[in-house]
Amino acid sequence: MTKWLSGFAVFLSLCAFAVPATAQPAAAGNPITQVLRGAWTEVKTNLRRSAEVMPEAKYGFKPVDSVRTFGAILAHVAGASYEFCSAAKGEKTPHAEDEFEKSAKTKAQIIVALDGAIAYCDDVYKTLDDAKAAQIVNGAFGGNKGPRAAVLFGNTGHFQEHYGNLVTYLRINGLVPPSSAPQ
């Protein structure tokens, strides 16, 4: 357990440095929560705006056969988000990780799934404080128990990972990713 906690401390430190300069500074009373919320707000906004930027005709685009399509990435992120955030809430997930990849095929269906997942996760981030972030919960996907913050950092990191994929897909198609677009 000590090895896990020291690894988690390193992870938290790295995540704090990974939050972009545009994120709000940490509040004195809840610095972990502020970092989590700032990173979540930025990445969910970029990922959601990516869903809008890509034309529906390109939702089936993938650069090579061995990877997910643009739409499948968004549907995957939606399903996985329920896994992460239900663990953080201490609930059984209302949707399986692969549910939306199997069922949501149009841009509109995928955006509905993504919006639902974001709203479900927003509830956790909105009610979070550092004391709740430190509480031990079951891990996402049946993983080991750990601090609620670790599950939420996992969710945000998963969004960031796949936003990186979407950036590439958008650029290959001559589109500007949300994080690079003029504000």
Stockholm file with secondary structure:
# STOCKHOLM 1.0

chainA/1-183         MTKWLSGFAVFLSLCAFAVPATAQPAAAGNPITQVLRGAWTEVKTNLRRSAEVMPEAKYGFKPVDSVRTFGAILAHVAGASYEFCSAAKGEKTPHAEDEFEKSAKTKAQIIVALDGAIAYCDDVYKTLDDAKAAQIVNGAFGGNKGPRAAVLFGNTGHFQEHYGNLVTYLRINGLVPPSSAPQ
#=GR chainA/1-183 SS CHHHHHHHHHHHHHHHHHSCTTSCCCCSSCHHHHHHHHHHHHHHHHHHHHHHHSCGGGTTCCSSTTSCCHHHHHHHHHHHHHHHHHHHHTSCCSSCTTHHHHHCCSHHHHHHHHHHHHHHHHHHHHHCCHHHHHSEECCGGGCCCEEHHHHHHHHHHHHHHHHHHHHHHHHHTTCCCTTTSCC
#=GC SS_cons         CHHHHHHHHHHHHHHHHHSCTTSCCCCSSCHHHHHHHHHHHHHHHHHHHHHHHSCGGGTTCCSSTTSCCHHHHHHHHHHHHHHHHHHHHTSCCSSCTTHHHHHCCSHHHHHHHHHHHHHHHHHHHHHCCHHHHHSEECCGGGCCCEEHHHHHHHHHHHHHHHHHHHHHHHHHTTCCCTTTSCC
//
